Amino acid sequence: MEKFKSISLPDITDAKLSMAYPSKKKNLPSSGIVLAADVGGSKTDLALFKIEKGKLISIKKQRYATKDHASFVESILKFRGDETFIIDCACLGVAGVVDGDKVRGVNFAWEIDAKKLESELNIKRIMLINDLHANAYGLAGLEETDFEIVTEGKINKGNASIISPGTGLGEAGMYWDGVYYHPYASEGGHCSFSPRDLVDIELWKFLNAKFGHVSWERVVSGQGIYNIYQFLRKYEGEKEPEWLTKQFLEGDPAVVISTAAKEKSDPICVKTLQLFIKYLSIESAQLALKNKSTGGIYIGGGIVPKILSLVDKKAFYKTFIEVGRMETLLKTIPVKIVLNDKTPLMGAAYYAAMGIEN
């Protein structure tokens, strides 16, 4: 269990990116209490907010390791403790395919049923959305300092997209109607990985033998970092150092590899992160083309902000625009790394607040 800093979210009307909500409301309600959740394969962030003077003010926040709890109910009961106040609306941003009022996690075992939770947790209304859907809405609460610019681009209007490597690979789009963005979820991270060169082809063969279908998530995620590392260790024919083997037994392989790459203590780890960033750039470009994301590509998730020192912006940009006849279009697209890891939680909070029925 991990505590994190207080969050105060600005009024929707002050947002840098104006979002359209299903309720069609333009402003936050005058009062209310909302629960926001960002439920991922590795961690679950929970936060309670009260609406006060047009802003969402945090009451209580906590982070849990998702796999330490058998169910979402268990984690929320632990979070609420002895609190007895009524929550007006909750929004759960979940890393999984949302089907109406139900969702099952992709990289964790929880199944969440919103209607059952309403009665079990004494919450007036619970809404389920995909975690990247929530991530998109959270962009509304960010400042310029929450972004690292990879490339400025030339156009800042039009559709936009988010790609977020974490435990898995999340992707979402934002349709621009000329005034507001309309976020929508996708499962693009599970589309087929497409090799570009001979090394990529050998990687595909390695992963195909291991998994069958090779998706982008198999290479652009935490598990993807370890997959690339295992491939390169075999492909390069270099024996794994004993100190690295020991660290793998004690910690998250993706973190171990990333740390070794930043410290330049193992050449295979360095090459692993170079390939990871290359594939992130390629899939970012493909997402930009599919959605015509002239409003920008936002790179979220928990991995990239932690490896900023390894992101060669010039190399990323060169790979990003290598799309043949559409190179001119991609040169106009801004690419930004989202540094604020509370963005999905913020998006869920906004979504819940705009869902209060009054």
Secondary structure as UniProt FT lines:
FT   STRAND          8..9
FT   HELIX           12..14
FT   TURN            22..23
FT   STRAND          33..39
FT   STRAND          43..52
FT   TURN            53..54
FT   STRAND          55..65
FT   HELIX           66..68
FT   HELIX           72..80
FT   TURN            81..82
FT   STRAND          89..94
FT   STRAND          96..99
FT   TURN            100..101
FT   STRAND          102..105
FT   STRAND          111..113
FT   HELIX           114..121
FT   STRAND          126..130
FT   HELIX           131..138
FT   HELIX           139..141
FT   HELIX           144..146
FT   STRAND          147..151
FT   STRAND          160..165
FT   STRAND          169..176
FT   STRAND          181..185
FT   HELIX           188..190
FT   HELIX           198..211
FT   HELIX           216..218
FT   HELIX           222..236
FT   HELIX           242..250
FT   HELIX           253..263
FT   HELIX           267..291
FT   TURN            294..295
FT   STRAND          296..299
FT   HELIX           304..310
FT   HELIX           313..320
FT   HELIX           324..326
FT   HELIX           327..331
FT   STRAND          335..338
FT   TURN            341..342
FT   HELIX           343..354
//
